[in-house]
Amino acid sequence: MTIYSQHANRGKTQILATYQGAGGVVSSTVTSLATPALAAPIVEALNRISALATVPVSVHDLRERRVASYPTKHLSALTDRTSRVDLLSGAHSLWYEYACLELHQSLVDLDDALLAVPEPIRIAVNAELEAKARELCEALAEYTDGTPVPETENRRYWDFGQPFVTYDGGMDMLSRETREQLDRLEEGITPEEREKAVANLRVLVTACSRFPDMLGGLEDANLAIFAEPYDSEGYYLSVHAPKPGNGGADSWDMEIGRWESDDPDEEGEYSSATGSTVLRCALPASPGAGEIADLLNRIENEPGLLAKWAETRVGMALAGTKFVVTSGYDD
């Protein structure tokens, strides 16, 4: 529906909203700020919000070999703060609830960015969110029910399958590939298993979001986090949630692995390498996002820690943690 950008104008920085209008692409001014530094986080958050609000209602839900629509419950959160809590509950599907979780975080990020600007700018940005939500809902009503939309000079046009947002395809979790990977994880599972899988995904996403610069990240297809800190001596860590359904693991686990060169005579940086598991910690209960985040924080801030942990024997806890090695070093 809308792409946001910032531009210098007469000593100030304008935030512009660009969208498809009756005569083509149209731009309008949302507000002006004193510096680019104040505008940048607002623009970034608005673009994520625009994409996360628009893409789910612009694609079909193709699970279970049928064509359906995704819910629209997330749209009310753009203008109603009391509705934001609903973004953190529900179990419609892995992909949709993932989008809702990211939308919640983006709205929080926008709030944080607006704390640094004067009240008139906050009012202008909130008015922009209201306009976007209203016109998207009107366009959806026209598309699904045939409800006429009043023609206005600055009406924003929306086309199913072709959302006009900068993050369409540029935000990994909104891509068709991620949606299809998560859909495959749901094949043949029960509603109860889906609810549990959604809860596990929320834990992984929340923990991973605190370390955007870490090498690795969330592996959607495996419901796992992969982390390879710099100066880790080739070691890496992965945290796996149970895969939904009878064919998957029934408990969380954490693994430490190491890259090994495919050419035993090669020295220095490997041109090709294969990872192998060094040890595994099967977890007796589901960890919280804070526990996983603390683990990631330690390996990020303590170079060489993974190499030390890799020497832990079966039955012993990784130094400074409660994670007990269940297989690996001395099997």
C-alpha positions, 0 to 999 in steps of 0.5 A: 500500500505505502512506501516511506522515505526521507528527503532533505528539504529547506534544511529539514528532513521530510518523511514522504508516503508514496503509494499507487493513486488514481493517476499512478504513483503519488507522494505526500508529506507525512511530517518534517523533522529537524535531522535525518537521524530522527527520521531514519528509525521512523521511516524504517519502522513505518516501512516494516509496519506497512509491509507486515500489515499489507502482505498477509491480506495480499496473498492466499493461504494455500495450506491443506490444498485449498485456497483461503484468506489470511485473517485481518485481525492484525489491522486493528493494531495499527490504530488501537493500542489495546488490540496489540496484545492480540498480535501475541496470541492466536494459532492460525498458522505459523507464518501468519502468527510470525507476521503478527509477532513482527508487526507487534515489534515494529509498532514498539520500535515506532513508539520508541522512535517517536519518543525523541520527537515533538508531539506534533510529529507523533500526531502526524505519524499516528494520523498516517497509520490511521489513514493507511489502516482505514484505506486498506480496510476499505480496499479489502471490503471492496475486494471481498464484499463489493463494498464501494469505496468513495473516490477521493483525490488522494485515495491509495489503491491496493491490488491483491497479489501486488502489494505496493510495499518496499519489504515485499520480497525484501523482508525474508519472513514475508517471502513466498519461500518462507511462507511455503517452508512454514506451511510444510511444517504444518502438513498433517498436524493437529490444531493442538500441535499447531498451537504448540509450534506457534508458541515455540516459534514465538520463543525462537523469534523473540530470542533471535531478535535481540541479536540482529548482527550475529552471524546466523539467525533464525532457520524458519524451515527447521524451527531453529536458531543458528549462531556462529559468533566471530572468532569462534574457532570454527564452532557454532551453536544451534537451538532446535524447537521440536518439529510439529507432528509425529515425525519430529523430535519431541523435545528442545535441544541445543547443539555445538558443532564445528566446521571441518574442511572438506580438503584435509590439506587445506589451511587457513580459511576453508573454501568448502567445509562440512559441519559436524555435531560435537555435543548435544544437550537435550532439554527437559523442558521448553526454554524461555526466550530470555534463557536462549538470549542469555546463551547467545549473549554469552557466546557473542561476548566471550570469544572462545567460549564455544571451544571451551564448552565443546570439551564438556563431558556427557552428564556435565553442565556447560560451564556457567549454564544449566544445560547438561550434555546428553551426548557427544564428547565421550560417547 
